[in-house]
Amino acid sequence: MIPLVGYANRASVRSGEEICFKVSSTSERPYEARLVRVLCGDANPHGPGFSEVEIGATVDGTYPSRFQPVHLGSYARIDGAPGIGDGGIRFRALIWPTLPGRGRQALITRRDVAPGRGASLAIDERGAVSFSLGDGSRTFTAACEAPLRARCWYEVSGGWDAAKKRVWVAFKALRPSLFDPAEGSASVDATPGRWDAPERPVLIAAAEVRPGDGPAAVGEHYNGKLEAPVVTRIGAGGEESTFAEWDFARGMTTQQIEDVGPDALHGELVNLPARAMTGAGWAGRIMRWTEAPGQFAAIHFHDDDIYDCGWATDFAWVPPEGFPSGNYAMRLRCGDHEDHIPFAVCPPKGKPTARVAFLVSTFTQMAYCNFDSPGLEARTRQRIAEWGACPYFMEDHPEYGRSTYNHHNDGSGICFSSRLRPNLNMRPRFIAATDPKGSGLRHAAADTYVTSWLEHCGEPYDVITDEDVHNEGVELLRAYRCVVTGGHPEYHTPETLDALQAFIGGGGRLMYLGGNGFYWKVAVHPDLPGVIELRRAEGGIRLWAAEPGEYYHAFDGSYGGLWRRNARPPNRLVGVGFSSQGNYEGSYYRRQPGSFDPRAAFVFDGVGADELIGDFGFFGGGAAGFEVDRADIELGTPPHALVLASSEGHGPMFRLVNEEMLRQFPDRPDSEILRADLVFFETPKGGAVFSVGSITYVGSLPYNGYRNNVATITTNVLRRFVDPTPF
């Protein structure tokens, strides 16, 4: 475990609102907390340098250390259920196991660990289905001989036949394979005493493995899909009565499971397993779960699911009236250990304090939260030690959950991500990749290149987040003359795109200073704060793909995937869209005829006609690279948009994005579409958009102490964009 680490309950806060900090420290000594404003997050001693300012706040001080664990693994919990009784019983479910043979995995359980009473339908260590009944002195277990096959649907059941005094278990393949048993069963003689555990909860996809309450007592997490769990009482004469029958097709957008049995034993899902997944009855004819919920009534559980770490609050802070907006962090120190918990302070609602707003990409930060990039450690450890950068690697710390760019332990893609846990790769001084020509920053740390440039310009600015924009709409943006993005605003909801479109359509000015932006569609939960859902549907650069039939979000029923596949390519909003991805390296731009149009004269004031733009920088060594966007009228770039400059000189590892490849070769030469474009266009009511089309652009801003043509161009645009004169 990391010796000192924490997170906050919110991504942004305003004066008068409370933000809570949750900290885990393994030390026996107290730790120190200080509020700091983060000015630059680059640890590179050859770059602009890491910079933070201690603010001095009432929350500053020392706090007692305490270790707070993380409990991974999803399951369903039914509290307050009555006693099942000590007569005959049958557990039944439909399952699609993904890791049979990877340890014991519970399916339906109710047991009291201390006395050893209870019943459990499970997959045993061999991968075979089993049923166990314990009465406190003995445990009777029946287990099938044949193991289950991964990613196949089975009906599994087990129970105690009181009349025959037998514990039994059985399975039946719903789509039998030619090479595996289609069915199997087993039984053992049993004469149990009192076995019911009425004081304990019923669990689905997990079991209580140690005394106590809460997630610390739960283990044996199941990996796979499960649907239609049923518990049936069986009388001495063979008569049956339903104890509970949970229908996962009901309440699909919630974290509740509904019991359609006589006692309405509804339950709660823990740690956000995936709902609206194709079930045993799905035949591929219907793709949208809202049209036939019963065919999508499976829940996919994982032993590494995580929503909220659930840590107790160590201390809280309320920004006083008039506290300046900006990027802040709660800096924690204890001995040689240090951590920063980043957050934004926004201006009071409806009361902006500047003409410019910097838009923090919190949805993108959530999508990349704890991105585990295997092999990164060996290439970067020496640099981290030399620079004093953030020392932790996600491959060393899976206990905090991974990102939507990673896979679960069972190989399925991670479609949920939450900020209610430590987000290690969004810390200041975090090195995301080995960068021989630069600092290796991305996301939150790289975006401080933008805010440090704003500080250098002397242009006052507020900080807002896209989560705030999602909740408050265009009214939040209308308070500003100019909105500036960071280097990678990739993930958006319909609400954020609607707000940005309305902002520029109403005369606002937008500076998109990044690449691969406005690319993936995400959904937010109607009830749970701080979590996004991502279904990586057809197309797009992606490290995993959603299963067929699972392209629609469970949170809201909307189609997932690329915004381009949802009829909103980024070109329509900002004039450029994702075109190519390559190595972690940057090239340069060359001015195009559009840069000499009188409409764009203000952009290049002080820049020579033949200057290469951005053939330098702390992000890949150049302003145009890694992930680049191009203008394309066919994809929605406004016809009057000016292409001011285009990149060239990209290395052989740069490839077109998948959505450009409709056959083995693209329809157009790479030279026409493999590029970053610098674009400017005017919008109705006097507004305008300036887009740079490159994720590495921001790394060139601070080069040579901000005395360079990238900073000059960007500052020229900023000055004109805050000028009230309509375009």
N, C-alpha and C positions, 0 to 999 in steps of 0.2 A: 504494500500500500504506500501511497505517497505520504510522507511524514506530515505535511502541512498543505491543506488544499480546501477550497470552499466554493460556494456558489451563492447567488442571490435569487430571491423569489420573483424578480422582475428584471426586464432588460432596460427599462427606462423609468424615470421618476421625475415628478415635478415638485415645486415648492408646496409644502403642506401635505405631501403624500409620504407614506412610509415604505422604505425598502428594507427587507430583512436579509441578514447575512448568516449563512449556515456554514460552519467550519468544522473540519476534522483535523485534530492534531494528536499525534502519537507521543508527544513529549510529556514529561512530568512537570515541565515548567510552563508558566503562562506564555501566551504569544502576544505580540504587539500588533495592533491594527491602526493604520493611518490612512486618511483619505488623501488621494493624490489625483492631480489632473495629468493625464497622459498626453504629452505633446508630440513625441515621436517614439515609435515602438521598435526601432531598428537598433539591434545590438552591435552592428558592424562598426568597428572602430575606424574604418576607412570611409564610412558613409556619414550621414548627417548626425549619427550618434543617438543613443537612447536618451530621452529627456522626459522627466516628470517633475512636477512641482507639488510639494506638500502644501495642502490648503490650510490645515488647522481647523478642525471641526469638533463639535461636542462629542462625537462618537469615537474620537481618537483615544487610545488607551490600551491597557493590557486586559486580557481575558483568560480565564482558566482553560487549559487544554483538555480536550476529551476526544476520544476516538469515536467516530460515527461510521458504522459500516454501511455497505451497499448490498442490497439483496436483489440479485438478478433472478429472472424467471417469471413467466406469466402463468396464471391459473384463474379459476373461478372459485369463489368462496360463498357458501350459503350458511349464514349464521342463524341461530334461533330455530333450527328445524326440530320438530318433535322426535321422540324416539322412534326408531324403525321397528323395534320389537325384537324379541329373540327367536322368532319363528323362522320359517323359510324366507329366503330372500333371493332376488336376482338383480344383478347389475347388467346393463346392456348399453352399447354405444357403437356408432360407426366411426372408424378411425382410418387415417391415412398416415401411418408412421413414417418419419423421415430419418430417424437414427435408431432403428431397432438394433439391439446388441451393444449400445453405448450406455451401459449401466441400467439400473432399475428405473422404470418410468411409470408413474401412477396414472391411471385413467379416471377412475371414480373411487374415492376413499372416504371412509369415516372411521377414525380410530383415535383412541386415547393411548398415547405412547407410554406413559408412566406405568399403568397396570398391564399394558399389552393387549387391550381389547379393541375390537373393531373389525371391519371388513374392507377389502381392497381388491379392486380389479386393476391389473397392471400388466406391463410388459417386463419380463424378468431380464436378468443380466445376459441371458443367451439370445434375447430378442423374441422369446415366445410369450404368448399371453398366459397369464396365471390369475388365480383367484385365491385369496388368503382370508382365513377367519381365525381370530384369536380371542380367547376367553380370559386372558390374564395368567393362565398357567401353561397353556398349550396353544400352538398355532398350527392350523391345518391348511395345507397349500396343495392345490391341484394345478399342474402346469402342463401345457401341451408340449409335445415333443418337437414339432417343427417350428422353427423361427419364422416370424413374419418377414415379408419382403418389403423393402423401403419403397415408398411412393405408390403403394397399391391400396385400394379400398377393401376394408374388411368389416364384417359385422362380428363383434366380439361380445361375449357374455360369460357370466359366471355367477355362482351363487351357492347357497346351502339348501339342499333338499332335506327338510326336516323329517319327512315321512320315510325316506330311504336312508337317512343319516349319512348323506354323502355330500362332500364339497366337490363341486364340478366346475369345469371351464370349457369353453368351445370357441372356435373361430370358423368363419366362412368367408372365402374370397368372393367379392361381388363381381369381379371381372377376372375369372381364373386364368392363370398363366399355364402354358403348356409344360413349364419346367418346375412348378412349385405345387405343393399340396393345395387342393381347393378348399379343404376343410379339415378340421381335426378337433379332438376332444380328449379330456382326461378327467378322472375323478379319484377321490380317496375317501376311505371311511372316516367319519367324523362324529364325535359325540360331544360337542362343545357345551359348556355351561353358558352363563350370561356373557354374551359377546357384544351387545350394543353399547354405543358410547354416546348417549343422547346429549351430553353436555358439550360435545365437541362439534365443530362445523363439518359440513360436507364439503369436500374439495373435489374439483374436477381439474385434471391435468397436473395434479401435484398431490402431495401427502404430507401430513404432519410427521416429522421425523425426530423431533425432540420436544420435551415438555415446554409449555409456555404458549403465549399468544402472539399473533402478528407474524410478519414475514420471516423473522429469525427462526421460527419453529418449522418452517415449510421447506421441503426438499423433494427429491425424486421427480423433478420437473419433466413433463412429457414434451417431446419434440414431434410436431406433426399436426395435422388437422383432426378435428374431432367434431362430431355433430350428433344430435338426437340422443343424448344420454338419458337413460330411464332407470329408475329404481322401483322395483315391484315387490310387494309383500306377497307371500304364498302361505296360505293357511294349511292346517293339518290335513284337510280334505282335498287340497290341491286348488282351492279357490284363490283367485288372484285379485289384488287391489293395488292401484297405483299409489306409491308413496310420493314420487315426483317425476315429472316429465318435462325437461327443459327444451324449449323451442328456440333455437338460436336465430331463426328467421325473424323473430319479433325484436323490436327495439334495436334494429341494426346500427343506428347511428349513436347509440348510447353505450355506456359501460355496465349496463345491467343485463342479466339474463333472466328470461321470464319462464316461470313454471306454469304449465297449463294443467297441472294436476289439481286435485281437490283442495290442497292446502295452500296454493299459491306461494310456494317456497322459492321466491325470487332471490337471485344472488348478484354479486358484484364481481366484475373482472378486475384483476390485479395486474399491474405492469403492462397494460395495453397490448394484449395479443391482437392479431390481425383478424378483423371481421370482414364480412361480405366476400368470402373466399368460395371458390367453386366446391360444391359438395358431391356426395356420392351419386346424386341423381342428375348432375349436370351432364348434358349430352352435346354441348357445343352449339346449340341452336340459338340460345339467348345469351347476349353478352352483357347486358345491363342488369345488375342485380335488382334494381327497383321494379323491373317488369315481372320478375318471378323470384321473390325472396327465398322461397323454399328450395330453389336449386343452388342457392349461394349461402346455405345455412351452416357452413362449416366455419369454425374458428381455428386459426393456425396459432398454436402455442409454441413458445421457444424457451429454452432454459437460460437464454441470455437477454430476454426482453427487459426493458427498463422504461419507466415513465418518470416518476419522481423519486429521488433518493429518499425523500421523507425525513431528512435531517431536521433536528430541532434548531430553532433560531438561537444563535449566540448573542447577537445584538442587532439593533435596528437603528435607522437614521431617517430623520425627516429634514429635507433641505429647507432652510429658512427662507422667508420671503426675500426676493431679490437675489437669490443665489444664482450665479452665472451659469448659463447652459454650456455644455461641453462634454468631452469624453473623459470619464473619470474611472478610477479603480480603487477598490479597497485593498491596500497593500498589507499583507500579513507577513510577519517575521517571527521566527523562533529559532534561536541559535543560528546555524548556518543555512536554515531553510527559509524560503521566501515564496510567496504566491501573490498574484494580483487577481482580484475578482472584478472584471470590467463591467461597466454600465454607463448609460447616458443620462445626463440631467437635461431635461427638456424645459423650454420656457413655459410659463403659466399658460394654461389653455386659453386661446384667443388673444394672447398678449405677446406677440413676437418681440424680440429685443434686437433684431437685426433684419437687414434686407435679404440676407442669404441664409439658406438652410442646408446643412450637410445631412444627407439621408443615409443612415446606418442600415446596412442590409442584414437585419436580424434573422430573417427567414433563411437566407443563404448561410449565415453562421450556424443556424440550427441544422441545416442539411449536412454541413460538413463537420458537425460537432463530433470530436474525437475520431476523426478520419485516421484509420490505421493503414499506413502505407508500408507494407513489408519491405525490409531491406534498407529503409531510410536511416536507421540507427547507425549502421556501420559506416555510412558515408558522411555522416554529419557530427558524430560524437566529438571528434577532435576540434572541429570549428566551434561547437557549442561550448566546450571547455575553454577554448582560447578567448572567446568573446564574452563569456559569462551570460550566455543566452539561457532561455528556459530549458531545463535539463531533462524534461520527461518526454517519453515516447509512448505512443498509444499501443504499440505492440507489446510493451511491458506492462500495460495497465488496462486490460480488458474489463476490469471490474467496474469501470464507470460507463460501460456500454459504448457501442461503436456508432458510426455515422451511416447515413443513407447511401454512402458509397461503398459500404462493406456488406459482407454476408453474415447471416446468423451461423451458429455452429453447425446447423443442419444443411447449409448451402443455399438457403433461400435468401433473397435480397431483403435488406432492412428497409421497410417502408415508412417507419415512424421515427421521429427524432424530437427530443425534448430539450429545453434549456434548463430544466430543474435538476441539474446534475453538474459536476465540474466539467467545463468545456476546455480541455487542455490546450487545444491548438488555436484558440482565440485569445491567448494571453499576449501581452506585450513581450517582445523579444523572442517570440516563438519562431523557430526556423522550420519552414514547411518542406524545404527541398534543398538538396545540394545545388548550389548556384555558383559555378566557377567565376562568373563575371559580375556577381552581385551579392545580395544579402540573403536570398532564399526566402523572402517573406511572401505571405499571401493573406488575404482576408483582413481581419481586424488590424493586424500589425501593419500590413501594407497600406491600409486606408489611412494610417496616420501620416503617410507621405502627403495626402491631400490636405488634411487638417493642419499639418505643419506648414504647408505652402500657404494656406489661408492666413495663418498666423504671420507668416513672413510678409504677405501682401498688406497686412494691417487692415484687412477687411473683416469687420465684425461678422460673426456667424452664429446661428443657433444650431443645435444638434437635435434631430428628430429621428425616429426609427420607422421602418416600413410596417412594423407591427402597430405602431400608432396610426399610420396612414390607413392600414386595413380597418382599424376600429373607428376612425374619425372621418375618413374620406377626404374629399377635395378641400373641405373647409380648413383643414390643417395646412394644406399647401398654399391656399390662396392668400395666406398671411404674408407670403414671401414673394419677392420679385424674381428671385433666382433660386433654383434647387440644384445642388451638386451631388452627384453619386460618387461612390468609391469605385474601386477597380474591378469589382466582380458582383454586380447585383443580379444574380442568376435566377433566383427563385421568387415567384410572385403569385399572389392570389388574384382572382378577378377584381376584387375590391381595390387592390393597390394599382393595378393597371388602369382601372376606370378612373381612379383619382388622378393619376399622372396624366392620362389623356385629357381629362377635363381641365386640369391645371394649364397645360400648354395651349389647349383650345380656347381658354379664357384669357389668353394674353400672357401667361407665365413663361419663364425662360428655364430651360432644362439643360444642364451640362452633364452629359453621360461620359464620365472619364474612365471607362472600362471596356472590357471585352466579354463575350459570351454572357451578355446580360439579357434579362427578360426571356429566359430560355425555357425553363421547366415550370409547369403549373403545380401548385401545392394547395392543399385544403387545410383549414384549421378546424379544430373540434368545437362543436357548439357549446360544450360545457367545460371541458378541461382546458385550463390556461397553459400557454407556453409549449404547445406541441404542434407539429405539422405532419401531414400525411403526403406521401409521394408515391404515386403509381407510375413506374417507368414503363409506360406503354410504348407502342410502336415507334420506331425511329429514335434518333438521338445518340450522341456519344454517351455511353453508360457502361458501368461495370457489372451490371446485372439487368435482366429484363423481367418484367412482370409476367406471370404465367398467363397463358391464354384464358380469357374469361375474367381476368382480374385487373382490368384496366380502369375500372370505375372506383372512385374513392368511397370508402365506407363512411367517412365523416359527413359527406353531403350528397353522395350519389352522383357527383359530376364526373365527367370523363377526365382522366389524367393525361400524363405525357407532356409532350412539347407544346408550347404555346403556338408554334407553327402549325401543329396538327389540330389545334383548337381555333383555327382561323384568326389568330392574332400574332402573326410573325413579328418579331421585334422591329423589323424595318418600318412597320406602320407607325410605331411610336417614336423611335429615335433615328430612323433613316438607315440603320445598318443592322445586320443580323449575323449570327455565328456562321463562319465559313470554313475555318480550318483550325487544327490543333497540331502542335508539334512539341519538340523538346522544350525544356525550361530555359529558353533563350529568346533574346530579342534582336530585332534588326532595326531598320530605320524607315522613314517615309521620304518620298520625293514629291515635291510640289507638282500639282496637276493644273490644267488650264483653268479649272474653277477657282483656283486660288488667286487668279488675276482679275476675276470679275469684280467690278466696283462694289458690289454688294458685300464682298468679303475683304475689302481693303483693310478694315480695322483689325482683322485677325492677324495679319502679317506685318503690322507696323513694327519696324526694327528687325525684320528677318529678311535676309537676302534672297533674291529670286532663285539662286542656284544652291542654296544651303541644303544639305541633307538634314532632315529633322529627326532628332533623337537617336543619333548613332552613338549613344552613351546611356548610362543609367545603372541603378542599383537593383533592377529587377530583370535578370537575364542579359544585362549588358546593352539593352536597347529599348526604345519606346514602343516598337511594334513587334509583338511576339507572343509566344506560348499559346494563347487562344485569341483568334482575331476575327473581326466582323467586317463585312463588306456591304456596300450599297447595292441594291438590286431592285429596279422598278417593278419587276414581275412579282417580287415578294412584298411590295408595299412602300418602298422608298418613294417619297413624293417626287413627282417629275421635275419640280423646280429646285430640288435639292442640289447643292453644289458639292461635288467631290473635290475637296481642297488639296488632298495629298493621298498617296497610296504607298503601301509598303512594298518592298522588294528585297531580294537577297535572303529569303528564308531557306533554311537547311533542308536536306533530303528527307528528314524525319517528319516534316510537316505534311499532313494528309487532310483531304477534304472530310468534312463531317459526314456521318452516315446518311443523313437525309438528302444529301446531294447525289448519292450513288443509287440510281434506279436500275443499273445494270453493272456489268463488270467494269466498265469505264464510264466516266462522267460524260454528259452530253456536250460539255464545253471544255476547252483546254484549261488545265490548271492555272495557267497564267491569267485567265480571265476571272477566276473566282477565288484563287488562293492568295488572299491579300487582306490587309487592314486598310480601311478607308477613313480618312478624316473628313467629316461631313458637316455642312451647315445648311439650315433651311429656316425660313420664316413660317410662322403659324398665324392663324386668324387672330384678330384683335391685338396685333402688335407684338406677339410672342415670337420665340425662336428656340431652336434646338441646335446644340453643338455636340457632336459625338466623335469619339476618337477611335473606336473600333479595335481596341487592344487592351489586354489585361495587364501588360507590362508598362503601359504608358505612365502610370502614376510613379513608378520607380525612377523616372527621368526628371521629375519635377525638382527634387532637391540637389541634383548633381551640380557640382561646382558652386555650392552655396546659393542655389536657385538662380544663378547667372548662366542661363542657357536658353536655346531657342524654344524648347518645349515649355519651360516656365513662362517665357515671354509670350508665346501664343496663348497659353491658357490664361494668363493674367489679362491680356488684351480682351479676350472673350468675356472674362468675368467683369471687367470694368464696363464694357458695353452692355452686358446683360443686366447690370444693376442700374444702368442709366434709364430713367423713366421714359425717354423718348421712344415712341413706338417704332417697330421695324416696319 
